[in-house]
Amino acid sequence: MSIDTARIFIGFDTKEVLAYHVLAQSILENSSMPVEFSPIVLKNLEGIFTRERNNLQSTEFSFSRFLVPALSNFEGWSLFMDCDMMLRADIAELWKLRDDRCAAMCVKHDYVPKIETKFLGQTQTKYEKKNWSSVILFNNAKCKALTQDYVNSATGLELHQFKWLGNDDLIGELPREWNWLVNEYEYNENAKNVHFTDGGPYFDEYRDCDYADEWFAARERTMFVQQRA
């Protein structure tokens, strides 16, 4: 009997290192199942991810996220998450939503960003399927189009708009609560995974955004060490 383990890839950005660790902590402390973390760090992908940085990409993992199926040997399921998130529910709930009929699953946002620039002055690009790729459940065996060569050469829109699937019917839909866009959507007490897409509370200008108090509390738990009495 095999043990079901949630295999989770999290984008890692050197401009917001703490965000990765707080997200991982929020997953760990809410999970009722084993989890396995794999940070997507550009330095670890030298010789694998070779495309040049695009001036429009706001994070270091904007395109490297699409290597997840290849990094999973195109086997089983894997979850990708942006680092600027905080889980407020059990990851097992999300893991149970996997549908083998789908090649990938995500929250299908339909919105136009409210702002022109986001954290650190980055341009807030606007395009169809915006933020669909910030949380993806990959059914890896059905994502074999995402080869190393393809991820290194495809356009940004081809990747982020799931054009590598050839058919949008292969994209399963997750409830919006699993990728709740802070400040773009109104505060929702029932949000299961909040996404600080415009900028997280670790940036001074976003310290008072929705869910910031919860994030700072999670940061304190992340930094906890028991001292000698």
N, C-alpha and C positions, 0 to 999 in steps of 0.2 A: 504493500500500500504506500503510495507516494504522498508526501506532505505538501499541501497546497501552500505556496509561498508567493506573496505579492512582490513581483520584480519591478522596482521603481527606479527610473532614471530621472535625475533632476538636473536641470541646466545650472551650470556654475559660472558666475561672472566675477572677475576680480574687483569690480567696482562695488559689489554688494555681497561680500563674502558671508557676512553674518546672516543674510537672508536664507542662504542654503541651509545653514545649521538650525535655524529656528523652524523652518519648514520641516526638516527631518525630525526635530524634536516633537513637533505637533502631530506628526504621523505616528511616531513611536508611542506617545503617551495615550493616544486614542485607539490604537489598533488592538484587535482581538485575535489577530493571526500573525504568523511570522512574516517579516518583510526583509527585503534585500535591497540595499541602496547602491546605485552606481551614479556618481556625479559625472556629468559630461563636461570635462575640463579640456580646453584646447591644448594645453601643454602635454596632456596625456595622449593626444591624438596626432602628434607630429608624424608625418608620413602617411597618415590615414585620411585625415581631413586636410585638404590642401588648397581649397578655394580661397581667394583673396577676400579680405574684409570689404563689404559693401558699405558705402557712406550712410546708407539709409537704415542699416541694421542697428537696433538699439541695445542689443545684448550680444555677448560673445557666442552664445549658443543659438542664435537666430536660425542658422541653417544646419548646424551639427546635430540638432535634435533628430533629424531625419535618418541618422545612422543607427537609431535604436534597434530596428529590426535586424540589421547586419550585426550589430554588437550582441544581439541575442541569438545569433546563428540561425535566424529565421525560424525559430522554434518557440512554441508556446505563446503566451501573452506577455506583453510588457506595458507598463504605464510610463508616459512621459509627463513631467510637470515643469513649468517655469519655476524659478526659485522664489519669485516675489509673491508667494502664496502662504496661506496658513490654513491647515486643516482643522475643522471644528467637529468632525464626526469620525466614525470608524472607517478606515480604508477598506475593511472587509465588505462594507455596504457597496462601495464602488466596484470592488473586484467581482462581486456577485452579478453585476450588470453585464458582464461579458456575454456577447452573443456570437456564437460561432458562424452565423450566417454573414457577419460583417467582416470587412478587412480592417477597418479602423472605426473607432467610436469617439465622439467628442460632443461638446456643447455647441449647438449651431446658433451662435449669436447672430442677431440681425439688428445692427445699430451703427450709428455714425458717431465717432469719438467727439466728445464735447470740447476738447482742447486741441490746440495746434502744436504745442510742444509738451513733452513730459519730462521725467526725471533727467537731471543733468543737461537740460536744454535740447534733448533729442527730439527730432521731428516726429510728430505723431502721424505716421503714414495711414492713409485710408484706402481700403481695398475690399473687394468682395470676400466674404468668409474671414473677416478680421477677427483675430483671437481664437479661431477654431483650433488652431494648432498649439495653443498654450497648455492644453490638457488633452492628451491622446492616449486611448487604449489601443495598442497595436496588436492585431492578430497576425503575428510575425510571418507565418507561412504564406499568408495572402498579401504580403507587402514586399515580395521579392523584386519588384521594380526598383526599390530603393537600394540599389547597389552602391558600393563605394564610388564608382565612376559617375553614376547618375547624380548622387548627392553633391558631388564636387563640381558638376557641370550644369545642372538644371538651373533655370531662372528661379528667383525668389518666389514669384507668383506660381510657377509650376509646382513648387514644393508646398507652399502654404495654402494653396487652393486645392490640394489633393488631386492635381491633374495626373499624377502618377498612377492613380487607380483606374483612370479611363472611364469610370462610371460612378456618379455621385450616389447611386443606389447602394453602393458598397459601404457607404459611411453611415454608421449607426448613430443614433442621437442619445445623448446623455441629458438628464434633467439639468436645468440651468443652475440649480443650487450647487452643483459640483464645479462650477467655474464662475463664481459670482463676482462681477467686475465692480470693484470698489470705486465710488464716485460716479461711475457711469450708470450704475443701477442704484436705486434707493436702498437704504439700510434694510436688511432682512435678517431677523433673528434666527431664521431657519436655514440660512446659508451654510452649506456643509464644507465648502472650500472657498475661501475668499481670496481674490486675486487683486493685488495692489498694482494694477496694470499701468496707472499713470505715475505712480511713485509710492514706495513703501514708507512706513513711519520711521524708518531708519534714516531717511533724508529729512533734513530740518524743515523743509517747506511742506512736508506731508505728515508732520508729527501729530496733527489733530484730525486725521482722516478717520472715517468709519473703521471700527474694529482695532484702532491703534492701541487702546488700553489692553485688549486681549493679546495683541502682538508683544507689547512690552512685558506683560506677565509671562508669556511663553519664553521671551528672551532671558528673563531672570531664571526660569527653570532650566534653560539650556546651560546657563553659566554656574549652576549649583554644584558646590563641592561641600561635603560634610567635613567639618573641622574637628580636631580632637577636643573633647570636652574639657 
